[in-house]
Structures are given as C-alpha cells and as structure tokens.
Amino acid sequence: MAMLHIVNKSPFERVSFRSCLNHAKPGDSILMIEDAAVAAIEGTSFTEKLKEAMTDKSVYVLGGDLAARGLSEDRMIDGIKSVDYAGFVDLTVENETTQSWL
C-alpha cells in the first residue's frame, strides 16, 4: 500500500522531515512543499539523507515553492523530480493514502 508523504517544514528548523524519512517505507513517495522545498538543494547537511531515501522511495518537490524561495531547479539533488500543482494532484491519485508531516 503506497503512501504519499507530504512535508512542509524545513528539515533545518523542525524534526518532522526526519520523522517522515524514518517512517516512509520502500515504494512510498515523498513530496516537499512550502519550506521543505529547500531540502531539495544539493550540498546541504540534509543531502545524504535524501539520497539514501531515494534508493527505494520516489522524491518530489513542488517547483513553484522552490522558485518562491529563490532557488532554481538546476541546483536540485539528482533524482528529485519537480512537479507543478497538477503533478501534486496526480501524486495524490497515484498513492493509496497520504500523510502530512507538520
């Protein structure tokens, strides 16, 4: 049963993103929105944790939220997929359940 994990808090300010990674199962999807979008950028202290998660999970970022924080997609960690709002909706349909990490 695949789950979409939606994270909206920066991993540099809250522990909810780390909790998400500890609970997400192989085959699940993780979507970074709002302030969590900053975690998609290569070269941070969180990069290795996301790369490890991507070995058996799909990881996405809401492109508009990345841009709203002045960050460009060319700085993203390889393997993270940028989605728009329609892609966000698609992810909710493709997964059986969702979990928001606040």
HELIX and SHEET records of a PDB file:
HELIX    1   1 SER A   16  HIS A   23  1                                   8    
HELIX    2   2 GLU A   34  ALA A   40  5                                   7    
HELIX    3   3 THR A   47  ALA A   53  1                                   7    
HELIX    4   4 GLY A   63  ALA A   68  1                                   6    
HELIX    5   5 GLU A   73  ARG A   75  5                                   3    
HELIX    6   6 TYR A   85  GLU A   94  1                                  10    
SHEET    1   A 5 LYS A  81  VAL A  83  0                                        
SHEET    2   A 5 SER A  58  LEU A  62  1                                        
SHEET    3   A 5 SER A  29  MET A  32  1                                        
SHEET    4   A 5 MET A   3  VAL A   7  1                                        
SHEET    5   A 5 THR A  97  TRP A 101  1                                        
END                                                                             
